[in-house]
Amino acid sequence: MFAAASKVTAHVAPRAHSLRRGVPSASKHSGVVSVSRKRGSATTTHAGKDEDLMEQLLAMLGGGGGKSGIVSEKDALPGRQEEMRVTDTHFVLGNSIKTFPDNLQTCVFATGCFWGTEKMFWRVPGVFSTSVGYVGGFTQNPTYEETCSGRTGHTEAVQVAWDPTVVSFADLLAMHWTSHDPTQGNRQGNDSGTQYRSGVYCSSQAQKEMAMASADVYDTALKLAGHPRNVITSEINGPGDNCVYYFAEDYHQQYLAKPGARYVLGLSQSQTQFAAPGRGATIIQRKCTTGNSFKYITRRLFY
């Protein structure tokens, strides 16, 4: 009746050289969406150059910036065999964060700092469970400090388990795209480093195909809205790619629901304004949803 989360195991085999992952400069066929579009004004070009310069400076300072700054597998920290110990019961929903009923689907989303992202998803009707962790890298069972060093290759992410008869994958994708800026490469606003890169880490090929199609749709919405950058840099991986998910420390799990939690905007107003083409979410739902879909734009459920 219940299936354990397949991406997390109690004993992890030594790192294999066969792990594959996308590189930000690769084409979208290799798992990274990079849709090039001609910039339409001098102001847009200037903004792009300023951001390129900032990425280079952050990389020089060891901030993990730079558009191809992900550590190589051979240079990544080795990690450890022991899995991170976490409380199995979701602090808000009361369900397991490790073991899910067979009828549920799972996917891992990365939109920058994982605290706000997790809260966004756990508030959606139909979501059974959420957890925060690290994905897309090479180090086994990394710690928060190791991930922040940029030497593991991981990004902060949220694993979501949901009932597809209540909420569709298209709804969750709409929330993903409209809740952050997926054009910033290895950063989200002032949070810079490869651990803040955007990504969708799918549990099936069908999910991956829909995620990539939705990226194309949202890219078009950004262009129509006049967004200064027209290249989505989000990493989109599926079965056979590097989608291994490791739990983050217990104190990070459902952090914003716990007493004494430091208040953060998480998915901030500036990012909501960035997502002003709410029509982008609508387009995604219309073009990618074949089943039931919520009639509201779920990104409004942040707080």
Secondary structure, DSSP 8 states (H G I E B T S, - for coil): -EEE-TT--SB-----TT-----TTS-GGGTB--------SHHHHHHHHHHHHHHHHHHHTTSS-STT----GGGS--B-SB-----SB-TTT-SBSSEEETT-EEEEEE-SSHHHHHHHHHTSTTEEEEEEEEESSSSBS--HHHHHTT-S--EEEEEEEE-TTTS-HHHHHHHHHHTS-TTSSSEETTEESGGG--EEEESSHHHHHHHHHHHHHHHHHHHHHT-S------EEE-TTSS--EEE--GGGTTGGGSTT-----SS-HHHHHHT--HHHHHHHHHHH--S---SS-GGGG--
